[in-house]
Amino acid sequence: MSAHDAPVRAPEAWLAVVNDEGQHSLWAAGEALPEGWRAAGFEGCREECLAWIEQEWTDITPLSARRDP
């Protein structure tokens, strides 16, 4: 089996991440974050991160749409 044939394993630890629009997502812990995203301050298993995001991200409207024109 070559390295290209090896099964891909899901990360064991995840980060909750947030962007400048206040949108939240998951990212594999230890991986470089994409531009525009930063750690939101919570790390855990996938299910824990999803539960944290659900609790914290109560208004999914992007920040730019919530600002006064």
C-alpha atoms as an extended CHARMM CRD file, in Angstrom:
* protein
*
        69  EXT
         1         1  MET       CA              0.0000000000        0.0000000000        0.0000000000  PROA      1               0.0000000000
         2         2  SER       CA              1.4120000000        3.3690000000       -0.9780000000  PROA      2               0.0000000000
         3         3  ALA       CA              0.9650000000        6.5980000000        0.9390000000  PROA      3               0.0000000000
         4         4  HSD       CA             -1.6120000000        7.6130000000       -1.6720000000  PROA      4               0.0000000000
         5         5  ASP       CA             -3.7170000000        4.5390000000       -0.8500000000  PROA      5               0.0000000000
         6         6  ALA       CA             -3.6730000000        5.0130000000        2.9220000000  PROA      6               0.0000000000
         7         7  PRO       CA             -7.0810000000        5.7150000000        4.4250000000  PROA      7               0.0000000000
         8         8  VAL       CA             -7.6710000000        9.2760000000        5.5840000000  PROA      8               0.0000000000
         9         9  ARG       CA             -8.3130000000        9.4580000000        9.3200000000  PROA      9               0.0000000000
        10        10  ALA       CA            -10.5590000000       12.0770000000       10.8280000000  PROA      10              0.0000000000
        11        11  PRO       CA             -8.8480000000       14.3910000000       13.3040000000  PROA      11              0.0000000000
        12        12  GLU       CA             -9.3580000000       13.5380000000       16.9540000000  PROA      12              0.0000000000
        13        13  ALA       CA             -9.3300000000       17.1730000000       18.0740000000  PROA      13              0.0000000000
        14        14  TRP       CA            -11.1040000000       20.1110000000       16.4890000000  PROA      14              0.0000000000
        15        15  LEU       CA            -11.1650000000       23.8720000000       16.9650000000  PROA      15              0.0000000000
        16        16  ALA       CA            -14.1540000000       26.1470000000       16.8060000000  PROA      16              0.0000000000
        17        17  VAL       CA            -13.1360000000       28.9790000000       14.4960000000  PROA      17              0.0000000000
        18        18  VAL       CA            -14.7130000000       32.3070000000       13.5970000000  PROA      18              0.0000000000
        19        19  ASN       CA            -14.2080000000       34.8280000000       10.7980000000  PROA      19              0.0000000000
        20        20  ASP       CA            -14.5910000000       38.6000000000       10.6540000000  PROA      20              0.0000000000
        21        21  GLU       CA            -18.2640000000       38.2230000000        9.7080000000  PROA      21              0.0000000000
        22        22  GLY       CA            -18.9240000000       36.2970000000       12.9370000000  PROA      22              0.0000000000
        23        23  GLN       CA            -19.4930000000       33.0390000000       11.0810000000  PROA      23              0.0000000000
        24        24  HSD       CA            -18.3710000000       29.9070000000       12.9260000000  PROA      24              0.0000000000
        25        25  SER       CA            -16.9740000000       26.6200000000       11.6970000000  PROA      25              0.0000000000
        26        26  LEU       CA            -14.8300000000       23.6250000000       12.6780000000  PROA      26              0.0000000000
        27        27  TRP       CA            -11.1790000000       23.1690000000       11.8280000000  PROA      27              0.0000000000
        28        28  ALA       CA             -8.8110000000       20.3110000000       12.5710000000  PROA      28              0.0000000000
        29        29  ALA       CA             -6.6420000000       21.1740000000       15.5800000000  PROA      29              0.0000000000
        30        30  GLY       CA             -3.0020000000       21.5310000000       14.6360000000  PROA      30              0.0000000000
        31        31  GLU       CA             -3.7390000000       22.5420000000       11.0410000000  PROA      31              0.0000000000
        32        32  ALA       CA             -3.0120000000       26.0400000000        9.7910000000  PROA      32              0.0000000000
        33        33  LEU       CA             -6.1560000000       28.1540000000        9.7300000000  PROA      33              0.0000000000
        34        34  PRO       CA             -7.2620000000       29.5800000000        6.3970000000  PROA      34              0.0000000000
        35        35  GLU       CA             -6.8550000000       33.3010000000        5.8550000000  PROA      35              0.0000000000
        36        36  GLY       CA             -9.6050000000       35.2980000000        7.5290000000  PROA      36              0.0000000000
        37        37  TRP       CA            -10.3140000000       32.7380000000       10.2600000000  PROA      37              0.0000000000
        38        38  ARG       CA             -9.1510000000       32.6590000000       13.8890000000  PROA      38              0.0000000000
        39        39  ALA       CA             -9.5900000000       30.2900000000       16.8220000000  PROA      39              0.0000000000
        40        40  ALA       CA            -12.7710000000       31.0680000000       18.7550000000  PROA      40              0.0000000000
        41        41  GLY       CA            -11.4200000000       29.7420000000       22.0410000000  PROA      41              0.0000000000
        42        42  PHE       CA            -12.8710000000       26.2320000000       22.1440000000  PROA      42              0.0000000000
        43        43  GLU       CA            -11.2130000000       22.9090000000       21.3230000000  PROA      43              0.0000000000
        44        44  GLY       CA            -12.6270000000       19.4090000000       21.6940000000  PROA      44              0.0000000000
        45        45  CYS       CA            -13.9820000000       16.4510000000       19.7890000000  PROA      45              0.0000000000
        46        46  ARG       CA            -16.1290000000       17.1890000000       16.7470000000  PROA      46              0.0000000000
        47        47  GLU       CA            -19.4170000000       16.7950000000       18.6360000000  PROA      47              0.0000000000
        48        48  GLU       CA            -18.2740000000       19.0670000000       21.4880000000  PROA      48              0.0000000000
        49        49  CYS       CA            -17.2240000000       21.7700000000       19.0410000000  PROA      49              0.0000000000
        50        50  LEU       CA            -20.5200000000       21.5540000000       17.1680000000  PROA      50              0.0000000000
        51        51  ALA       CA            -22.4440000000       21.8570000000       20.4460000000  PROA      51              0.0000000000
        52        52  TRP       CA            -20.3250000000       24.8660000000       21.4730000000  PROA      52              0.0000000000
        53        53  ILE       CA            -20.8880000000       26.5520000000       18.1090000000  PROA      53              0.0000000000
        54        54  GLU       CA            -24.6410000000       25.9410000000       18.3410000000  PROA      54              0.0000000000
        55        55  GLN       CA            -24.6930000000       27.5560000000       21.7930000000  PROA      55              0.0000000000
        56        56  GLU       CA            -22.4670000000       30.5410000000       20.8680000000  PROA      56              0.0000000000
        57        57  TRP       CA            -23.5610000000       31.3370000000       17.2990000000  PROA      57              0.0000000000
        58        58  THR       CA            -27.1640000000       32.3220000000       17.9080000000  PROA      58              0.0000000000
        59        59  ASP       CA            -27.5350000000       34.8180000000       15.0330000000  PROA      59              0.0000000000
        60        60  ILE       CA            -26.2170000000       33.4380000000       11.7480000000  PROA      60              0.0000000000
        61        61  THR       CA            -26.6400000000       36.7760000000        9.9810000000  PROA      61              0.0000000000
        62        62  PRO       CA            -23.1830000000       38.0080000000        8.8840000000  PROA      62              0.0000000000
        63        63  LEU       CA            -22.0070000000       41.0450000000       10.8630000000  PROA      63              0.0000000000
        64        64  SER       CA            -21.9050000000       43.2070000000        7.7320000000  PROA      64              0.0000000000
        65        65  ALA       CA            -25.6310000000       42.6090000000        7.1900000000  PROA      65              0.0000000000
        66        66  ARG       CA            -26.4170000000       43.5560000000       10.8170000000  PROA      66              0.0000000000
        67        67  ARG       CA            -24.6200000000       46.9190000000       10.7190000000  PROA      67              0.0000000000
        68        68  ASP       CA            -26.5640000000       50.1010000000       10.1420000000  PROA      68              0.0000000000
        69        69  PRO       CA            -26.3070000000       51.2750000000        6.5140000000  PROA      69              0.0000000000
